[in-house]
Amino acid sequence: MPLLVERKLFKIGEGGFAVTLPKAWINYHRLKPGDAVEVVVDGDLIIRVKVKREEKLI
């Protein structure tokens, strides 16, 4: 699912920042509040859906 969007950081709390994820990406991956994503930082920043334990077994 190729998708290119621009997002702006917004401040939360004392020294924290957040960014929203595109609704189309959330819908595509059927995510809901409480689901986990992994953030990989290694030169680039990658956000990916964390595979649930029961999905790994299938």
C-alpha positions in Angstrom: 0.0 0.0 0.0 2.1 2.9 -1.2 1.2 6.1 0.6 3.0 9.4 0.9 1.7 11.9 3.5 3.2 14.7 5.4 2.7 15.0 9.2 3.7 17.6 11.7 4.9 16.8 15.2 2.9 18.2 18.1 4.0 18.6 21.7 2.6 16.4 24.4 3.4 16.7 28.1 6.8 17.8 29.2 9.3 17.4 26.4 7.3 14.7 24.5 6.2 14.8 20.9 3.7 12.8 18.9 2.6 12.4 15.3 -0.7 11.0 14.0 -0.9 8.1 11.5 -2.9 8.3 8.3 -6.4 7.0 8.6 -6.1 5.1 5.4 -3.1 3.2 6.8 -5.0 2.5 10.0 -8.0 1.2 8.1 -5.9 -0.9 5.7 -4.2 -2.7 8.6 -7.5 -2.9 10.5 -6.0 -1.3 13.6 -8.0 -0.2 16.6 -7.2 1.7 19.8 -4.8 -0.3 21.9 -3.2 -2.2 19.1 0.6 -2.0 19.0 2.9 -0.7 16.4 6.7 -1.0 16.3 9.0 2.0 15.7 12.3 1.1 14.2 15.0 3.8 14.1 18.1 3.0 12.1 19.0 5.9 9.9 15.4 5.9 8.7 12.2 5.7 10.7 10.0 2.8 10.1 6.5 2.3 11.7 5.1 -1.2 11.3 2.2 -3.2 12.7 3.3 -5.4 15.6 2.2 -8.9 14.7 0.0 -10.4 17.4 1.1 -13.7 18.9 -1.9 -15.7 17.5 -1.2 -14.3 14.0 2.4 -15.6 14.2 1.2 -19.2 14.7 -1.0 -19.3 11.6 
